[in-house]
């Protein structure tokens, strides 16, 4: 298996486990669904503090660059930004995404960590 296959995000789902931008509810974290084709990555997310979000970007090896927009439960105004994600392989074979992101209009860097959700029996 080559690196491109190893880091392919198509059909993978992730749960946020930590974020410097907000407290993560461990019982109802933000969930992310990824699609990838030929290095183009897109998907959606919701839960915890986010009503609905979308992202699009590109993956090159173990790095994913994304732009995103979402609505929060606190405001009807859209929140947008960009991120660079580092893909890490966990010992159990799952993927961890370590995301460095910035909200548009804010130069303060933030970091979140998401881990792959693997369904039982698959």
C-alpha positions as CSV (number, residue, x, y, z in Angstrom):
1,X,0.0,0.0,0.0
2,X,1.5,3.4,-0.9
3,X,1.3,6.5,1.2
4,X,-1.5,8.0,-1.0
5,X,-3.7,5.0,-0.2
6,X,-2.7,4.9,3.4
7,X,-3.8,8.6,3.9
8,X,-6.9,8.5,1.6
9,X,-9.8,10.1,3.5
10,X,-12.6,9.0,1.3
11,X,-15.6,7.6,3.3
12,X,-13.9,8.2,6.7
13,X,-15.6,9.7,9.7
14,X,-14.0,11.5,12.6
15,X,-14.9,12.8,16.0
16,X,-13.3,15.9,17.6
17,X,-11.4,15.0,20.8
18,X,-9.9,18.4,21.6
19,X,-9.9,22.1,20.5
20,X,-8.3,25.3,21.7
21,X,-11.2,27.3,20.3
22,X,-14.0,25.6,22.3
23,X,-14.7,23.0,24.9
24,X,-15.5,19.6,23.3
25,X,-18.4,17.7,24.7
26,X,-17.1,14.1,24.9
27,X,-20.7,12.7,24.8
28,X,-21.7,14.7,21.7
29,X,-18.5,15.9,19.9
30,X,-18.5,17.5,16.5
31,X,-18.5,14.8,13.8
32,X,-16.9,15.1,10.4
33,X,-17.6,13.1,7.2
34,X,-14.9,13.1,4.5
35,X,-15.0,12.4,0.8
36,X,-11.9,12.4,-1.4
37,X,-11.3,11.9,-5.1
38,X,-8.0,12.4,-6.8
39,X,-6.6,14.5,-3.9
40,X,-9.7,16.8,-3.7
41,X,-11.2,16.6,-0.3
42,X,-14.7,17.8,0.8
43,X,-17.3,17.1,3.4
44,X,-19.5,18.2,6.2
45,X,-19.6,18.4,10.0
46,X,-22.0,19.1,12.9
47,X,-22.5,18.6,16.6
48,X,-21.3,20.1,19.8
49,X,-21.1,23.8,19.0
50,X,-21.7,23.6,15.3
51,X,-25.2,23.4,13.7
52,X,-23.9,22.6,10.2
53,X,-20.5,23.1,8.4
54,X,-18.9,22.4,5.1
55,X,-15.3,22.2,3.9
56,X,-13.3,21.7,0.7
57,X,-9.6,21.5,0.0
58,X,-6.8,19.3,-1.2
59,X,-4.6,16.5,0.2
60,X,-1.0,16.0,-0.7
61,X,0.5,13.0,1.1
62,X,-0.1,13.5,4.8
63,X,-1.2,17.1,4.6
64,X,-4.7,18.5,4.0
65,X,-5.4,22.1,3.3
66,X,-9.0,23.1,3.8
67,X,-11.3,26.1,3.7
68,X,-14.5,25.8,5.8
69,X,-17.7,27.6,6.8
70,X,-20.2,26.8,9.5
71,X,-23.0,28.0,11.6
72,X,-22.7,27.8,15.4
73,X,-25.4,27.3,18.0
74,X,-24.5,30.7,19.4
75,X,-25.0,32.8,16.3
76,X,-26.8,32.8,13.0
77,X,-23.8,34.5,11.4
78,X,-21.5,32.2,9.3
79,X,-18.0,31.5,10.6
80,X,-15.4,30.8,8.0
81,X,-11.7,30.1,8.0
82,X,-8.8,27.9,6.7
83,X,-6.8,25.1,8.1
84,X,-3.8,22.8,7.5
85,X,-4.3,19.3,8.8
86,X,-1.5,16.8,9.5
87,X,-2.5,13.2,9.2
88,X,-1.1,10.8,11.8
89,X,-1.5,7.0,12.0
90,X,-2.5,5.7,15.3
91,X,-1.1,2.4,16.6
92,X,-4.5,0.7,16.1
93,X,-4.6,1.7,12.4
94,X,-7.0,4.6,12.7
95,X,-6.2,8.1,11.5
96,X,-5.8,11.2,13.7
97,X,-6.1,14.7,12.2
98,X,-4.2,17.5,13.9
99,X,-5.6,20.7,12.5
100,X,-4.0,24.1,12.8
101,X,-6.7,26.7,11.8
102,X,-7.6,30.3,11.8
103,X,-11.0,32.0,11.6
104,X,-11.3,34.7,8.9
105,X,-10.4,38.1,10.4
106,X,-8.6,36.5,13.4
107,X,-4.8,35.9,13.3
108,X,-4.9,33.8,16.5
109,X,-3.9,30.2,15.5
110,X,-6.0,27.5,17.0
111,X,-5.5,23.7,17.1
112,X,-8.0,20.8,17.1
113,X,-7.6,17.1,17.1
114,X,-10.0,14.6,15.5
115,X,-9.8,10.8,15.6
116,X,-11.3,8.4,13.1
117,X,-14.5,6.6,14.1
118,X,-14.4,2.9,13.1
119,X,-17.8,1.2,13.1
120,X,-18.0,-2.2,14.7
121,X,-18.3,-5.2,12.4
122,X,-16.8,-3.4,9.4
